[in-house]
Amino acid sequence: MNVDLPPFPATGVGSLPHTDPAKAVRLVLSCFHDVPCWPQLPRRAFLESMYVQYAAGLPGASIEGERLYVEGGEEAQGDTEIFYERFLSGDAASFAIPAERAAGLYALLSSAEGAYPAVKGQVTGPVSFGLTVSDRKKKPIFYDPVVRDVLVKHLLRVAQWQVSVLSRLSRTVILVLDEPYLASVGSAIVSLDREEVIGCLNEIFDGLPGALCGVHCCANTDWGLVLSSRAGYLSFDAYGYVDSLLLYPEEVGAFLHRGGKLAFGIVPTSAEGILRETPETLAARMDSILGKFESRGIARDAVIRSAFLTPACGLGTLQEEEAEGAARLARDLSRLLRHRYGGVGK
């Protein structure tokens, strides 16, 4: 997908610690004007936590206290049959996230004015959702083939609905699957078939042909697996894990060659790191990263043309003033690098 953006656009990853949606959106629009993103607000309500947020309408889903369960088997059979009928109807509007589960999204839609170069949304990815959420027997739902299929199709429709509403703000919609659990794939404790994981991701990407789709993982993972999917946008913690990504120079080079975008999570998300760093120190770190790409045979200009700037991960665990400091660092770094590199990347 061709995305016409100025060099080094800044955007967010997902969560903010704010409880006031309007205040959160003001921060987004002031710091991420080129690519505003809707803020997830998990401190506002349990319904905005990253798994519960997308579970409305998912067959077999129930909330008990502050725990989400998803049951399969005979207990959910009737709901599953109804789900497939609804899915096959193609009506993405029936998969809308309720306002009480995404106050930041609705606040952005009502507050944003004019057209933006791009706009970003997100949904919890099927691997992380399926390995984190379990049934009452504590079995992760990803291991139930029927429930997994329903989950992937449910998240696809939620993502399609997001793209449809966010397209009111921009012709270019970025939709990212939040996949922190990919860091555990291939470990001794999580045994998954590689092609099964890629297939789940691709089913969602293939269902969003008009959007720039991708993955966010804020830890080390098998980047070769991620890059072998049809992701067009890779969001990663460049502050801590850029060397692990560069273990796959051929895959990264091929990704960039086909027009892929790299969202460098260059702004730290610890309170200490936010206070310690400045736009100038982060620009020096980014220059060093560009040099590392070059040393592995990946052209600097190609990286610059692909580059987005973000915090390393969501900011929801910080205090408001700390999160605001991180967002301002991303904004100011974007301005500094844009000035430094002039027309490169246009």
N, C-alpha and C positions, 0 to 999 in steps of 0.2 A: 504494500500500500504506500503510495507516495504521500509524504507528509511535508507540507511547506511551512517550516517554522524557522525562526531566527536561531543562530547558533546557541547551544547550551541553554535551552529552556529549562526552567525550574518547575518542579511540581512536587506533590506530596505522595506518600505511600498509602495512607489510609486513615488511621485513628488519630484523634486529638483528645486531650484530657478535659476539654471544656464541657460544661453542662448546658450552656446557652448556645443553641444552634446558630442564632444570628451572629453572635460574637465569633464563633468558629468560622463562619462563612466570611466574615469581614477579614479575618486573618488570611484565609485562603485567597481571596480576591486581591488583597494588598501585596502578598508575597509571590503568588503563583498566577499572575495575570495572564501569561501566555498560555498556560495549561492548568486552569482551575480544576480541582478535584473535589468530590463531595466528601466531607469529613465524617467518619464513623465516630460515634460518641459513646463508648462503652461505659463511662462513668455516669452518664445521664440516666441509664436504665439497663437492667439486665437484658432486656429484649434487644439491646444494641450490641451485645457481645458477638464476636465474629462468627459463631456457629448458629446461635439462636436467630440472629438477624436475618438469615436466609432460609430459615426452616418453615416459615409460614406456608401452609399448603402442601408440605411434604408428607406423603402417606406414612402413617405409623408414627409420626412425630408427636411427642407430648412433653410438657414441661412439668416437673415436680420439684417444688422448691426452687433451687437455682441449678437444676440439672436437666439437660436435654437428653431424651431417649428417643430412639427410632426403632420400632418393632417391625419385623418382617413376618413371613410365614402366614398361617391361616388368619391370625389376628388382624392383619392389614390387607388381606386379599381383596375385600370389597373396595377399600379405598384405593388400592393399586389399580384395579380395573377402571375405576372412575378416572384416576390420574391418566392412564394411557389414552382414554377417550379424549380427555381435555388436551393432552399433549398433541395428539394427532389432529385436533381441530386447528392447531397452529395459532391459537389465540394467546399471544404473549401477554396481553393486558391482564389476563386472569392470574398471571404469575407476579403481579406487581408487589413490591415490598410494601407492607402496610406502613403508614406514616409514623406510627408509634415505634417502629423498628428501625427507622432511617430518617430521623428528624433532620440530620445534616443534608441529606440528599434533597429533601423537599424545600429546605431553607435555601439551598443553592439555586434550585429551579425558580424560586420566587424572587430571589434577590439579585441574581446576575442580570446584567443589562448588556445588550448588544451581542455581537458575534465574536467568539474567541478563536485564535488560531487552532486550538485543540481543546478538548475537555476529557477528563479521565474519570472512569468509574472502576469499581472492583467488586469481586465476589470471592468468597472463600472457595478454594479449589477442591475438586472432588477427592483427591488423595488425602489432603489434610483433614477435610470434613469426615471422610469415610474411615480414617484411622483414629480420629479423636473421639468421635461420637459413637456410642455403643448401644446395644439393646440392654434389657434389664439383666441379662446373664453376663454382662460385661464383655460381650464379643463385639469388636469393632465392625461396623456395618459394611465396611469395604469388602469383608470376606464373604458376604452373602451376595451371590451373583445377581439375584433379582433386585435386592435393595440397592446394590451398587448401580445397576442400570437405571433404576428410577432416579437415584440421586444425581447421576450425570445429566440425565434429561431434564430434571427439575432445575438444576443450576444453569443449564443452557437456556431455558426459557426465561429465568430470572435475568440472565445476562442480556438476552435479546430485548427484554423489556427495558432494561437500563439504557441500552444503546438507543432505543427509540425515543426515550424521554430526554436523554442527554444531547441528542442530535438537534434539539431546539436551540442549543447554545453554540454549537459548532458543527461544521460539516465533517470534521475529523474527530471521531470518538475513539479513545483508547480504553480498552477493557482488559483488566489485569486479574488473573487468578492468583489469589494469595495462598501460597503453598509452603508454609514453614516446615511442614512435616516431610518435605522432600529431602531434608537434611538427614533423615533416618532411613531412607530407602537404600537398600543394599547393605545395611548394618546387620549385625548378628541378631538384633531383636525384631527387625522388620524384614520379612522375606516376601517380596512381591515380584511378580513377573514383569520384566522390563517393558515388554511389548504391551502388556495390560495397562501399565501406567501411561505410556505414550498414547495408547488408544483412547483412554479417558480424556486426556488433555485435548487430543486432536478432535474428538467428537464435538467439543465445545468450540474450538477454534474454527472448525469447518462450518459450524452453524452461524458464524458471525462474519460473513464475507465482506461486509461493508465497514468493519471496524479494524483498528490496529490492535491485535490481541497478543497477550503475553503472560508471563509468569513473574511473580515476585517471590524470591526466597532469600531470607536475611541471614542465612548461615551457609556453611559449606555443604555442597551436595555433589552428585554426579552431574556435572554441567554438560557432559557429553550426552546424557540422556535428555536433559532439557532442550539442548540445542538440536537434537535429532527430531524433536516434535515440530509442529508447524507454527510455533510461536514466532511472532514478529517483533516482540518487545521483551527484553530481559531486564528485570529490575533486581539489583543485587547489592549487597553490602560491600561497596568498594573501599570503605574505610578499613575493613578488617579482612576481606577475603578475595581481593583482586588477584593475588598470586595463585589461589586455587583455580580461579577461572582460566588463568593463562597456562594451566597444565593442558589445556585443550586448544592450542593455537589454530590448528587446521579447522576445527569446528567453529571457532569464533570467526575466523576469516571467511568461511563459507556463509555464516550467518550474516555478516556485514555485506558480503557480495550480493546476497539476495535482498538487500534493503532493510535488514534488521536494525532495530534501535536498541542501544544500551543505556539503561537508566542507572547512572553511577550513584550509589548511595554513599556519597562522599562526606556528608555532614554527620558527625557522630550523634548518637542518641542517648548518651549518658550525660548527666548533669555536669560532671567534671569536664568531659570533652567539649561540651558546648561552651563552657566558660573559657576553656583553654585556647580554643581555635579562633582564628579570625579569617576573613575572606582571603587575606594574603597568605596565611599559612596553608589554607586549603587549596589555594591556587598552586602553591609550590608542590603540594602533594599530588594534585591533578597533573601537573607537568611531569612529575616523576612517573605517574601511571602511564601517561602517553609514551614516555620513553621505554617503559617495560613492554608495551604493545609493539613498539617499533623493533625492539630487540628480538622479538619473536616473529618478525616478518609481517606484522600487521601495520599497514600504512597509517601514519599519524592523521593525515587528512581524512581517511575513511572513518577513523574513530571519532574525530571531531564532528563530522557530518551526521554521525549516528547518535551523538551524546545528548542525553538528558541529565539533569542534576536533581538529586533528591536527598532527603535524610536517609540514613542507613536502613531505617525501618519505621514502623508507625511510632507516633509520639504519645500514644494514649497513656503510657505509664508514668509520664513526667508530670511536673507541676505546670500550670498554664504558662507562667512566665518563662520556664525553661523551653517548653515547646515553641513558644513565640520566638525565642532566641534562635532556635534551630531553623525555623522557617525563614527568619530574616537572614541568617547565614547563607542559606540556599539562594535566596533572592540576590544578595549582594555578591556572592560568588559568581552567579550567572552574569551579572552586569560586568564584573571585572574580567572574566574570561572572554566575554563577547567583545569587550574593548580590546583585549590583548590580541585576540586572533582575527580581528577585523572581519574581512569578507569570507574567511575560511568557513566552510560549512553551509553557506547559503545555497 
